[in-house]
Amino acid sequence: MPLAEDAAAKTFTPYLVDTINHIKEYIVENEKTARRFLKEAGLKTPQSELVIHDYGKHNRNSSLKPFFMGLQTGKDVGLMSEAGCPGIADPGADIVAEAHRRNIRVVPLAGPSSILLALMASGFNGQGFAFQGYLPIDKADRSRKIKELENLSDRLNQTQIFIETPFRNNPLLEEILKSGSPKTKLCIACNLTAADEFVQTKTIAEWQKQVPDLHKKPTIFLLSRSV
C-alpha cells in the first residue's frame, strides 16, 4: 500500500499490476483502502469477485484458519499492509509465519518501506542498523532509551531507527533534543513519497536552533553517533 496520498504511482510496478490481476483473494488491514488501492493500481477483475479477509486490529485475536482455506486448496492469496511492506513493523508477520508452518510458499513483492527509504536518504550506516519500533511513552523511560540508543550506535557503529504515533511526534522530538548529545546526528524523514516529503540530517545541536513541526505527520527518526 502507498505511504502517502496520491503516491500510488510511486508504489506499484508493472509486475505488481500483473499480480493483482491474477490474485482474487486478499488478507488486508483495511478493506476500504485496500479496494481503493487495487483500483488505482490497475485492477481489471470486478471487485465483486474478490474475497477480502479483514485482518484489522479488531480481528487479530481470531482464528487464522479462514485466511488459509483458499491457500490450502492451491489458490494464491495476497497479503496487504495498510502502509508499506507487510511484515515490516506490521502485524502481517503473523500471517507469514503461519504460512511457513503450513509449508505454503511465500513470495515477497517490491513495495515501499518507510524504514528503508528513510535509511537510504539519511546518509547513515546502511551496513549495520536496527529498527527499535516505538520508544517508551513515559518521559523518564524514553529519555533513558534515547541515551541507550546513542550508546548502541557509538559502540556498534549502528544506525538506530524508531517511530512514534504521528500525534506524539513533537513530544518525542522534544525529548530527543533534550536528552541527546549535541553532536549526535539525527535524521528526520517525514511524509515519505508525499508531495511535501521532508528528509534532513543534522546534529542535535543544529536541530535545536530550528525545530520542525511534525504533528500528525508520519515520521521516521534515525540516530547515529558514528558519522
C-alpha positions, 0 to 999 in steps of 0.5 A: 500500500502507498505511504502517502496520498496520491503516491500510488504511482510511486508504489506499484510496478508493472509486475505488481499490476500483473499480480493483482490481476491474477490474485482474487483473494486478499488478507488486508488491514483495511478493506476500504483502502485496500479496494481503493488501492487495487483500483488505482493500481490497475485492477481489471477483475470486478471487485465483486469477485474478490474475497477480502479477509479483514485482518484489522486490529479488531480481528487479530485475536481470531482464528487464522484458519479462514485466511488459509482455506483458499491457500490450502486448496492451491489458490494464491492469496495476497497479503496487504499492509495498510502502509508499506511492506507487510511484515515490516513493523506490521502485524502481517508477520503473523500471517507469514509465519503461519504460512511457513508452518503450513509449508505454503510458499511465500513470495515477497513483492517490491513495495515501499518501506518507510524504514528503508527509504528513510535509511537510504536518504539519511546518509547513515550506516546502511551496513549495520542498523536496527529498527527499535519500533516505538520508544517508551511513552513515559518521559523518564523511560524514553529519555533513558532509551534515547541515551541507550540508543546513542550508546548502541550506535557509538559502540556498534557503529549502528544506525538506530531507527524508531517511530512514534504515533504521528500525534506524539511526534513533537513530544518525542522530538522534544525529548530527543533534543533534550536528552541527546548529545549535541553532536549526535546526528539525527535524521528526520524523514517525514511524509515519505513519497508525499508531495511535501516529503521532508528528509534532513540530517543534522546534529542535535545541536543544529536541530535545536536552533530550528525545530520542525513541526511534525504533528500528525505527520508520519515520521521516521527518526534515525540516530547515529553517533558514528558519522 
